[in-house]
Amino acid sequence: MTEVKPEKGAWAIVALLFFFMLINFADKAIIGLAGVPIMTELNLTPKQFGIVGSSFFLLFSISAVITGFIVNRVRSKWVLLAMGLIWALVQFPMMGTVGIELLIACRIVLGAGEGPAYPMALHAAYKWFPDEKRAIPTAVVSQGAAIGVVIAIPLLNYIITTYNWHYAFGALGIVGLVWVIVWAVLGREGRIEEGAATIKSAPYRNLLLNSTNLASWCTYFSAYFGLALVLSWFTPYLIKGLGFDQATAGKLTVLPFLVSAFVVPAGGWLSQHMMTRGASSRASRGIFCGVAVCLGGLALLATPYAPNVATTIALIIAGTALPSMVFTLSPTILSEITPASQRGAVLGINSAVGTSAGIIAPYVMGSVVEGATSAAEGYSNGFVICGAVALTGGLIGLFFLRPERELAGFAARANRAAIIASA
């Protein structure tokens, strides 16, 4: 069997998609980074700020599903271009006088534009790489998120502390417009349409309701629960719960994403290395994914017993960074068992279900903090809830992510259908 190689120019496209995700997560992170100044200026309670954080995800999942079906028929280049333009333009109203209503409205529109970002970026990247070589490019695109936050947070925090939070939103709008222009000129479409090798198409009920896909939803949801908390609440936690000032908290906010920037590519490389050495996808992707999420859940469950602040922060970082391997491994598993003609929709639905955790997590944390006897106790309880969610999702992934079995089942059903049709 002839080896399928990445197309020429593939890594240039991956680089552009890396910056696409960099901007995407800087847009997400700004609300948490500026959380305390926003709450102070707008006189918001923790529960109200939790609603602001959750509002971003109101249309996030719905948009991911709809766009997933669209991108099966429309070139990825134009879909990504439209998304990037929405992200940029919706930042500029934040530079004027803002009330909670406008803040929520802009976050909802931004969430609708950003909901499909990651699955659509991966769908575009997968057109340039064969299945067995997708783990590393997936990790690179994914790390646009982590590295983007690492780069963006110090710059945005400088703008917030030197000027104000309104200008930080404006800066993101300008950077977004620059990416749109560059992508319009340099973005191209790949031609590798390799998906599940044994079938050209399958009923969506089979693609979505098999145990591997359902387990992927659960692990993605549990990992995103922690990510949503870090994006919305980590900086306020450092200030209100642990007593750091805005400047110091801004620097510490980089840490979860900095650790993810090392952990996720390393996990992607190890997974791909295991496959090239003959390990099954079940072992190198499914079990690997489940174990990472379980370890993250255990770390978060241990936070109330940490002996000092440094250990508490370290456990929270580990608890949110380790599960982030899901964002690399889950899409590669699904791209392995999904025909290329249906991949955009399946990846979009997977992202939609997983990121729906973002609707719940910020509001839950805000409610728990507001109802606790102290801010520190409230935040601690919120991270324990996150740990329980992660451990549950990780165990489901550990036992039910079985891509080879699903492929065999699809092939058997396709053969039976062919036999019946020819009879």
N, C-alpha and C positions, 0 to 999 in steps of 0.2 A: 504494500500500500504506500503510495507516494506521500511524503510528508508535506503538509500544507504550511507554508511559511507566512509570516506577517507581510502585508503589502508594503511596498516602498512608500515612505512618508508616514507610516503608521505612528511612529513615536512623536512626530511633530504634532499630529492630531491629539495624541495623548497629552502632550504638553499644554495645548490650548484648552483641553477639557479639564486639566489640572487647575488652570487659572479660573476656569468657569466655576469649579467647585470652591476654589479659594474665595471668590467673591460671594458665592452662595452662603458660605458659613460665616463670613464676616458680617453679612446682612443679618443672619440669625443671632450672632453673638452680641451685637450692639445693644439689644434691648436689656440683656442681663448686665452688661458692663455699665450701662448708664442707668441701671435700675434705681439706685438710691437718689441720684439727682432728679430723675423723672418723678419718683414718688414724692420727693420733697417739693418740687415745683408745682405738681398737679394735686398735691395733698391726697395721695392715694393710700388706702389701707393695704396690708399684705394680700387680702383676698381680692381686692380690685386689681392689684398688680398681677396676681395670678390669672385673672380673667384676661388681662392684656397679653400675657405670655401664651395663654391657651388660644386666644383669638387668631393668632398666626396660623394655627393648624385647623381652623374651622373648615376651609375649603381645600386645604393641603392635600388630603387623601383623595377627595373627589376629583380634583384636577389631575392628580397622578393617574387615576384610572382612565379618565377621558382622553388625556394626552397619550397614554399608552396605546390605545386603539388607533388614534390619529396617526401616530408615528409608524404604524404598520403600513400606512398608505402614502404618507407624506415624507419627503426627504428630511433626515435628521437635521441637516444644516439649517433649514428654515425654521423648524420648530425651536431649536436652541437659540436662534437669533431673536425670535419673538419673545421668548422667555427672558433673555438677558435685557432686552429693551424695557420690559415691564418692571424688572427689578430696579433698573436705574431710575426710571421716571418717578416711581412711587416714593423715592427717598426725599425728593425736593420739597414736598409740602411740609416736611418736618422742620424745615429751616425757619418757618414763620411761627406765628402764634398757634399753639397747639392745646387742645383740650383732650380729655380722655376719649371722646367720641371720634375725633379725627385720628388720634393715635390708633385706636382699635380698627377703624376703617382702613387705614393704610397698612396695618399689619395683616388684615384679612386679605387685601389685594396682593400684598407681597407673598403671603403664604400660598395663594392660588397660583402665582407665577413660579414659585420655587418648589411647589410640591412634586412636580415631575422631574426635577433637575437631575438627581442622581441616577434613577433608572434610565432616563433618556440619554444621559452622558455615557452610561455603560453600553446601552444599545448601539450608540454611535461608535464607541470604541470597539465593540465586538465585531463590527463589520470589517475590521482590519486585522483580526487575530483568529487563529483556529482555537478550538475548545481547550486543548491541552496547554496553550500558551496564554490563557486569559487571566490567570491569577495575579501575575505581577502588574500588567497594565490596570487591572481592577484596583489593586492596592495603590498604584500611583494616582489614579483618578480620585480614589477615596481620600488619599492624603492631601489632596488640595484643600479638603475641609480642615484637617488638623493643622497643617502648616499655614493655611490661610489665617486661621485664628491666631496662631503663634505670631505671625507677622503683623496682623491687623490690630490686635489688642493693644500692644504698646503705643502704636501710632494713634489709634482712636482714643485711648486713655489720655494721651498727651493733649489731644484736641479738647477732650472733655474737661480736663483739669486746667488747661491754659485759657481756653475760650469758654465753650459750653457744649452741651450734648447736641444741640440743634446743628451745629457745624459738622459734627461727626457724621450725622446722617447725610448731609450734603456731600461730604467727601466720598462716601460710598457711592452716591449717585454718579459722581464724575468718573470714578474708577470703572463703574459698570458700563458707562457709555463708551469708554476707551476700549473695553473688551468687545463690545458689540461691533465697533468699527473694524477691529483686527479680525474677528471671526468672519465678518462679511467679506473680507478680502481673501483670507487664507483658508477658511473652513472648506473641507471637501468630504465626499461620501466614500466609504470603503465598499468593497465588492465581495468580501468573504461572507457567504450566507450559510455557513455550516452551523447546524444546530443539532438536534437529536438525530443521529445518523440513520436510524432505521425507519423513520417516518417523515412524511412531508407535512402532515397536518394531523390534528387530533381534536376531538370535541373538547370544548373548554371545561365541561364538567369533569372530564378525566384529568385535564391539566391542573385544575384548581383544587379538586377535592381528593386528590391522592394524599397519602400520609406524609410524604416528603414535602409537598408544597404547604400543607397545613402546619407542619412542624417548622418550616421556614418562616411562616407568618408569626408563629409564637416566639421564636428566638429573636426575630427582627424587632418585634414589639417590645420584648423585655430589654433588649439592648438600647432601643431608642428611648425608653422610659428614662433611663439614666442620662442619656445625652440631652434630652429635653430639660431635665433638672439642672444640669451643668450650664446649659445655654441661658436659662432664665434666672436661676437662683444662686449660682455659685458665688458670684461677686457680692450680692446682698448678704449671703450667708457669712462670707469673710468679714464684712463690715458690721452687720447687725448681730451676728451670732458669735463671732470670734474677736471683734473689737479692732480690726485693722482699719487704717484710713484708706481713702479712695485710691491714692497713688500706689500704696503697697498692695492693696487688694487687686488692682489692675495687673500688677506684675505677677501675682500668684495665680491669677485666673488663667494665665498662659499654660500652667503646668499640666493640667489634664490633657490638653491638646498636644503639648510637646511630647509627653509620654506616648500618646497615641501615634504620633508621627514616627516613632521608632517601633512600637509594638505591632501596628497593623501591617506595614511593609514586611517586617520580619515574619509575621504569621503567614502572609501571602506567599513569600519566598519559600518558607518551610513546607507549606501545603503543596506548592507546585513541585518542589524538589522531591517530596514523598511520592507524588504521582509519576514523575519521570523515573524514579527508582522502582516502580512497579507496585506501589501501594494502591489499594482500591480507593475510589472516590469516597466510599463510605468512611474509610479510615482517615484519609488525608483531608477531607472536607467536612463530612458529617460529624464524626466523633470529635475531631479537632475543634469544630465550631461549638459543639455542646459543652465540652470541657472548659473552653475559654469563658463562656457565659456563666457557667456554674461557679468558677473561681471568682469572677467579678461579684456575683451575688453573695458569696461567702464573705468577701472582703467588706462589703457594705453592711452586712449583718453584724460584723465585728466592731463597727465604729463606736457604739456606745461604751465599749469596754476598753477603748484606747487609753493609754496612761497619760497622754499629753496631746497638745494641739498638733504638733508635727506628725505624730502617728495617725491622728484622725484625718488630717489632710491627705497623708499617704494612702490610707485605706480608701478614701473617697476617689482618689485618682486611679488607684488600681481597680476599684469597683466599677468605674465607668470606662476606663481605657481597654481593659481586657475584653469585655463584651463587644467592643467596637470592631473586633475581627469579623463579626457577623456581616458587616457592611461590605466586606470583600468576599467572604465565603458563600453567603446566601445567594447572591446573584450568579456566581459561577456554578453553583449546584443547579439552579433553575435553568440557566442557559444550556447546561448539559442535557437536560431532559425535555427541553422545549424546542419545537421546530422554529427555525429562524423567522418564518412568516408570522408567527404568533408571539415571538419573544418580547417585543415592545409592550404588548398588552399584559403579559404575565409578569414582567418585571415591574410594570407600573402598578399592577394590583398588589404585588408583594410589598412594594414600597408604601402603597396607600394603607394597607392593613397595619404594617409595622409602625409607620410614622403617626398613626392615629393615637399612639401613646402620648404624642405631644399635646393633644387636646386635653388629656387627663392629668398628666404629671404636674405641670405648673400650677394648675388649680388645686390639686390635692395638697401640694406643698404649701401654697398660700393659706389654705383652710386649716391645715395642721398647725402652722406657725401661729396663725391668729387665735387658735383655740387653746394653745399651750400656755402654761404658767410663765414660761420665759422663751425668748427667741431661740436660745441655744437648745433647749429641750425640744422645741417644735421642729427645728431643722434636723436634729438627731433622729426624731421619730420619722420624719419624711424620708431620710436616707435609708432607714431600716425597711420601710415599706418598699422602697426601690430595690433593696437587696432581696426581699422575698419574691418580688416580681421577676428579677433576673434569675434567681435560682430555679424557679418554676419553669421559666422558658428554656433555660439551659438543659434541664433534665429532659424536657420534651424533645429538644433537638438531639440530645445524646442518644435517645432510644429510637427516634423515628426518622431521622435524616438518612434515607437509603436510596440514593439516586440510581444505582445499578438495578435495583429491584423494580423501580418505576419504569425504567427504560425497557426492561424485559417484559413487563406487563403491557406497555404500549405496543411493543412489537408483536406480542402474542395476539392482542386484540386486532391489530392491523392485518395479521395473517388470516385470522378467522373471518374477518370481513371480506378479504380478497377471495377466500375459498367459497364463501356464500355467494358472492357476486358472480363468480365464474361457473357456479353450479347450474 
